[in-house]
Amino acid sequence: MSKTVLKLKNVGMKFNLSSEKVDSLKEYFIKFVKKDIKHDEFWALKDINIEVKKGDRLGILGLNGAGKSTLLKVIAGVYNPTEGDVYRKGVIAPLIELGAGFDPQYTGSENIYLYGAVLGYSKKFISEKYDEIVKFSELEKFMDVPLKNYSSGMKSRLGFAIATTVQPDILILDEILSVGDAKFRKKSQKKVQSMFDKGVTVLFVSHNIEQVKDLCNKAILLEHGRIIASGDAEEVCKVYEEKINN
């Protein structure tokens, strides 16, 4: 029997959207004390129940605003859910918002250690993998340059090189990667494919139904933060197709 590597039980994620216009911290404090600050509650996710076994490839479908990105961030540990429990087993490599933990004032070299720490890697581990990361990113000449002088493509390449330096147990992919130029994209996709070949568990968000059918054995369909279909990828894709064609 396959081992469970990810389980979400009754997970909900609530955000408070302030409807007040407050011009200063002092004004905010006065309104807060008087309880005049009004918040609109927004549940980005509600009653999410998912169980993923080792080696599964789970497609996550839904229209824009359905809650897909929020779900990935909860799974990756970026957000703590408002309610419910998340069980994770093993190393997670989240290929979402590559370089979100970078500091533009720091050099490429310094950001390797900073972003590595954000992803949960030790300084010793990053030191051991440093040359490999730099070589894969193809940014050897720019390691002493502050990140504020990098192009967006260069930042993505560095982020990808750091995030994929481990052999993860769970790989989170937000759309098929479009990192850097055509040559680097081909190299990055080959790296991801090598992870697939080693039986890594994959969570894959895409609007492309054919990609989900080709890559995934299971799928879920989100609508307004709730799962409205789950199971075999082919069957869930059919439901999604009906939704977008109606």
N, C-alpha and C positions, 0 to 999 in steps of 0.2 A: 504493500500500500504506500502511495506517495506521501511524502511528508509535507505538512502545511508550512509554508514559509511566510505567508502574510494572511492576517485575518482582521477584518474590521467588523465590530459588533455594535450595532445601533449608533453609529457615528453621526454626529451633527456638528455643523460649524456655523456659528452665529457672528454676524458683524453688526456693530451699532453705527448707524448712519446719522450723524448729527444734523438736525434741521435748523439749527441756530446759527446766525452769523455773529461771531464774536471777534472784536477788533484787537483785543489785548488780553494778556494773561490775567491782569487784574479784573477785567470785566468778566472773564470766564470764571474766575474764582468766586466773585460775588454771585453770579448766576448759579454756580454749582452749590454754594452754601444755601441759597434761597430755593434750591431745587427747581430752578427755572430752565435748566438745560434739558431739552427734549431730544430723545434719540429714537429713531425709527429702527426697529429690529429687522434684520435681514438674514434669513437662513440660507446660506449658500449651499449647504448640504443638510439633508435630514434623513434619518433612518437608513443609513448606508450599511448594508451587510454584504461582505465579500469574503470569500475564502479562496486563496490561491495556493496550489500545490507546486512543489519543486518541478521545474521544467515546463510549467504552463506558460502560455503566451496569451495574455489577456488584453483584448482590444477594448478601448474606452471611447465610446461614440456619444455624440450629442451636438446640438446646434450651439452657436456662440452664446455664452451666458448660462449654459446648462450646469456648470460647476466642475468641469473637467480639470482645469488648472488648479482649482482649490483642492480637489481630491488628491491630485498628484502631490501637492505641497503638504497635505496632511500625512500621506503615506511616507513621504521623504523625511518628515519630522520638522519641516519648516514651520508649520502651524501645529499647535496642540489643539485637538478637537474640543469644542465646547461641551460635548457630551459623548458618551460611548468610549469604547476601548479599541486600541490599535496594537496588534501583536506582529512584530517583525522578527525574522530570524536570518542572521547573516549580514553581509555587507551590501549596502544599497548604493548604486551609482546613478544619481539623478541627472540625466542629460536634459535639464530644463533650465531656462534662464542662465545659460552658461556665463560664468564670470560675475554673477550677481553679488558675490562676496569680495570682489576686487576693490582696491583703494586706488583712485587715479593718481594720487600723489606719490605712491610707491613705485619702485622699478618693477620690471617684469620678474626679475629674480625674487624680490621681496614678496611679490604677489603670489608666486608659486607656493611659498610657505604659508602665507595668509589664507589663500583659498583652500589649500590642503587642510589647514586646521578647521576651516568652516565645514569641510566635507568629513571631518572626523579622523584625518590621518595624523599620525605622530610626526614630530620634527625629524626623528631618526629615520622613519620610513620615507619621508619626502627627500631627505638627504641622499638616501640610497637610490631613489628613483629620479633624482634631479636631472642627471645627464640624459636619461631616457625621455623625460618630459620635454626638455629643451629640444632634443633632436627631433622628436615627433612633431612638435609645434612648428619647426623650421624657422624659429625666431632667434637663432644663436646670436646674431649681430645686435639684437634689441634688448638683451637681458638687463642692461644697465640704464635703459631709457625709461623715464616715468610713463606709466600707463596712459596718462592723459594725452600723450602723443601717439598712441596706438590707434589704428583704424578699428572699426567695429569688427571687421573680419579677423584682424590680428588678435583681438581680445577673445573672440569665440574660439579661435584655434588654440590659444593658450588654455582656456577653460576646458575645452574638450580633452586636450592632452593630459591635464591634471585629473579630470574626472574619470578617465578611462585607464589610469595607471595601475589600478588594481584589477583583479579578476573578480567581479562582483557576483553575489548570489542572485541579486535582483537588479535588473537594468530598467530604468524608467526613461522612456523615449517620448518626447513631445513633438509629434510629426517626424517624418524622415529628415535626417539632418541636412541642413544647408549651411555648412560651416566653410567659410573661406571660398577660395576659387575652385574651379572644376577639378583640378588635379588633387587638391587637398580633400575635397568632398569625396572623391573616389577612394582616397586613402582612409578617410574616417569611416566610410561605409564598409570598407573591407575589415576594419578593426571591429566594428559592431557585429559584422557577420561572423567573425572568428569567435566572438562571445556567444552568439547564437549556437554555433557548432559545438561549443563546449557544454551546451545544455543549460545555459543561464535562464532563469525565469525572467520573462519580459512583460512589462506593462506598457502598452503602446497606445498613445492618443493620436487619432488621425481623422480628417474629414474624408479621406479617400477610402471608400468601401472596398475597392479591389485590393488595396494594400492590406487591410485588416483581414480579408478572406485569405490572402496568400500567406500572411505571417502568423495569424492567431488561430488557436484552437477553441478559445472561449472569448466571450465579449459581454459587455454590459452597455446599456443605453441609458444615458442620463437626460432628464428633463426637469428644469426648475429645481435642480439639486437633489432629485430623487431618482432611484433606479426604477425604470418602467419596464425593462426587459433584461433578462440575463440568461446565459446558457451557451449552447453551441454557437460559434462565431457566425456560421452561415445563416442560422435562424434569426439571430439578433440583427444581422445586416439586412435581412429581408424586412424586418419591422422598421428599421431606420429608413430604408428606401421608401417604404410606404409613407412614412412621416414627411419626408422631404418632397415627395411627389404629389402630396395632397394639397 
